[in-house]
Amino acid sequence: MRPSSVAIALACVLPVPLAAQVPALVLPKASQRASVSQTVGLTTIGVTYDRPAVKGRAIWGQLVPYDSVWRAGANENTVLAFSSPVRVGGKVLPAGRYGLHMIPTASDWTVILSNQADAWGSFSYDPKEDAVRLTAVPVEAPFQESLGYTLDDPGTGSVTVTLRWEKLAVPFPVEVDYKQVVVDSLRQQLRGLGRFFWQPWMQAAAWCAGNDVNLAEASEWAQNSIAINENFNNLRLKATLLDKLGDPVNANTLRSRAFELATEPDVNNYGYQLLGEGKVDSAIVVFQKNVKDHPRSWNVYDSLGEAYAAKGDKKKAREQYGKALSMTKDPAQQQRISGILAGLK
């Protein structure tokens, strides 16, 4: 039977479906995908890239030409990402994703962070899209077959991003204003459920006090903690902040109020804090107060004995440990204290 003219016309108009129905297979890349990340303070810094291999080839100046923009990897451009603002090459960059390119030379290299992070290689690279350029000095390194990135020497405020391939390493620093990042994060966290409890306000204020940052606002945070639940710890913290802000009179008033509210564990913990700071004489004064206020507690004598031992006064240490031993009914504590006394002879 011959095909009708209608059938012939439809065959000419309608697309052949076979090609669209063939599934695309996922196969391994010759240059494998990889990523590495590092947290600096609260900032996550990450590199995502593909890893070409040497395979016996001459790399620098040949496979990777000198004086040309290079994707610093294979396939899609390498991406450097930050979860908060950072400083690269002396310039502050907002949080986000950046295309990482490099210009290799026989001496110093140029490192480029582009605002375009989703290009194929460097083929569409446009210098007008540069976020920053900086100079990096390559150094000799142990041979590495597949290109890789490491995030070296992480500190509280910086990390070194290093490209490693063949016998070269190319490092450049990324800096983070970690104190500001933490303060910004604390402000945001205190907008949440934590604002209804005294502990988060105190924790935020304590971090600022310990890092000497944002002290005026931290004092307000400490006051918010006090308003919810006035206690020994947040009063002392507020006093510390007032001292740092140049108000010793009100600081001393708050410390006096703190000791009026202090529980035995409060004072005991404070004494051990002083011991940990090497302030042995001050710790002894605090532990003596606890003995005076809580004479029926074996633990206060135990702590005072430890402070005297730290000072090197074995006689007074044995006296206090002896009182603790005579009062405790806990076999484990009896065994521990007896061992301490044996060592103080």
VENQUI-V15813 format. One record per backbone hydrogen bond with DSSP energy under -1.0 kcal/mol. NH is the residue of the N-H (numbers start at 0). CO is the residue of the C=O. E is the energy in kcal/mol with one decimal. If there is no record, write none. Layout:
[[NH/CO/E] [NH/CO/E]]
This chain:
[[7/3/-1.9] [8/4/-1.9] [9/5/-2.4] [10/6/-2.0] [11/7/-1.4] [12/8/-1.4] [13/9/-2.8] [20/16/-1.2] [33/48/-2.7] [35/46/-2.1] [37/44/-2.3] [39/42/-3.3] [42/39/-2.4] [44/37/-3.0] [45/80/-2.3] [46/35/-2.9] [47/78/-2.4] [48/33/-2.5] [50/31/-2.5] [53/144/-1.8] [56/53/-1.9] [60/63/-2.7] [61/58/-1.5] [62/57/-1.6] [63/58/-3.1] [66/103/-3.4] [69/101/-3.0] [76/118/-2.4] [77/70/-1.5] [78/47/-2.7] [79/97/-3.0] [80/45/-2.8] [81/95/-2.4] [82/43/-1.6] [85/92/-2.0] [86/174/-3.0] [87/90/-2.7] [90/87/-1.8] [92/85/-3.1] [95/81/-1.8] [97/79/-2.2] [98/113/-1.9] [99/77/-3.5] [100/111/-2.5] [101/69/-2.4] [102/109/-2.6] [108/135/-3.1] [109/102/-1.7] [110/133/-3.3] [111/100/-3.1] [112/131/-2.5] [113/98/-3.3] [114/128/-3.4] [122/119/-1.1] [124/121/-1.3] [128/125/-2.5] [129/126/-1.7] [130/112/-3.7] [131/112/-1.5] [133/110/-2.1] [135/108/-2.4] [138/168/-2.7] [140/166/-1.8] [143/165/-1.8] [146/51/-2.7] [147/163/-2.5] [149/161/-2.1] [151/159/-3.0] [154/157/-2.8] [158/173/-2.0] [159/151/-2.8] [160/171/-2.5] [161/149/-2.6] [162/169/-2.1] [163/147/-3.2] [164/167/-2.2] [165/143/-2.1] [167/164/-2.5] [168/138/-2.4] [169/162/-2.7] [171/160/-2.2] [173/158/-2.7] [174/86/-2.6] [175/156/-3.0] [177/175/-2.1] [180/176/-2.2] [181/177/-2.6] [182/178/-2.6] [183/179/-2.7] [184/180/-2.1] [185/181/-2.9] [186/182/-2.5] [187/183/-1.9] [188/184/-2.8] [189/185/-2.4] [190/187/-1.5] [191/188/-1.7] [194/191/-1.7] [195/192/-1.9] [196/193/-1.9] [201/197/-1.8] [202/198/-2.9] [203/199/-2.5] [204/200/-2.1] [205/201/-2.8] [206/202/-2.1] [207/203/-1.8] [208/204/-2.4] [209/205/-2.7] [210/206/-1.3] [212/207/-1.9] [217/213/-2.3] [218/214/-2.2] [219/215/-1.3] [220/216/-2.3] [221/217/-2.6] [222/218/-1.9] [223/219/-2.1] [224/220/-1.9] [225/221/-2.2] [226/222/-2.4] [227/223/-1.3] [228/224/-2.5] [234/230/-2.1] [235/231/-2.0] [236/232/-2.1] [237/233/-2.3] [238/234/-2.2] [239/235/-2.3] [240/236/-2.3] [241/237/-2.4] [242/238/-2.3] [243/239/-2.1] [244/240/-1.7] [245/242/-1.5] [246/241/-3.0] [250/246/-1.5] [251/247/-2.4] [252/248/-1.7] [253/249/-2.0] [254/250/-2.0] [255/251/-2.1] [256/252/-2.0] [257/253/-2.5] [258/254/-2.0] [259/255/-1.2] [260/256/-1.2] [266/262/-2.2] [267/263/-2.5] [268/264/-2.9] [269/265/-2.1] [270/266/-2.5] [271/267/-2.1] [272/268/-2.0] [273/269/-2.2] [274/270/-2.2] [275/271/-2.5] [276/272/-1.2] [277/274/-1.8] [278/273/-2.6] [279/277/-1.4] [282/278/-2.2] [283/279/-2.4] [284/280/-1.8] [285/281/-2.0] [286/282/-2.8] [287/283/-2.5] [288/284/-1.8] [289/285/-1.7] [290/286/-2.1] [291/287/-2.3] [292/288/-2.5] [293/289/-2.2] [296/293/-1.8] [301/297/-1.8] [302/298/-2.4] [303/299/-2.0] [304/300/-2.5] [305/301/-1.8] [306/302/-1.9] [307/303/-2.4] [308/304/-2.2] [309/305/-2.2] [310/306/-1.6] [312/307/-2.3] [313/311/-1.3] [316/312/-2.1] [317/313/-2.9] [318/314/-1.8] [319/315/-2.2] [320/316/-2.7] [321/317/-2.3] [322/318/-1.6] [323/319/-2.2] [324/320/-2.6] [325/321/-2.0] [326/322/-1.1] [327/323/-2.2] [333/329/-2.5] [334/330/-2.4] [335/331/-2.1] [336/332/-2.9] [337/333/-2.2] [338/334/-1.8] [339/335/-1.8] [340/336/-2.7] [341/337/-2.1] [342/338/-1.2]]
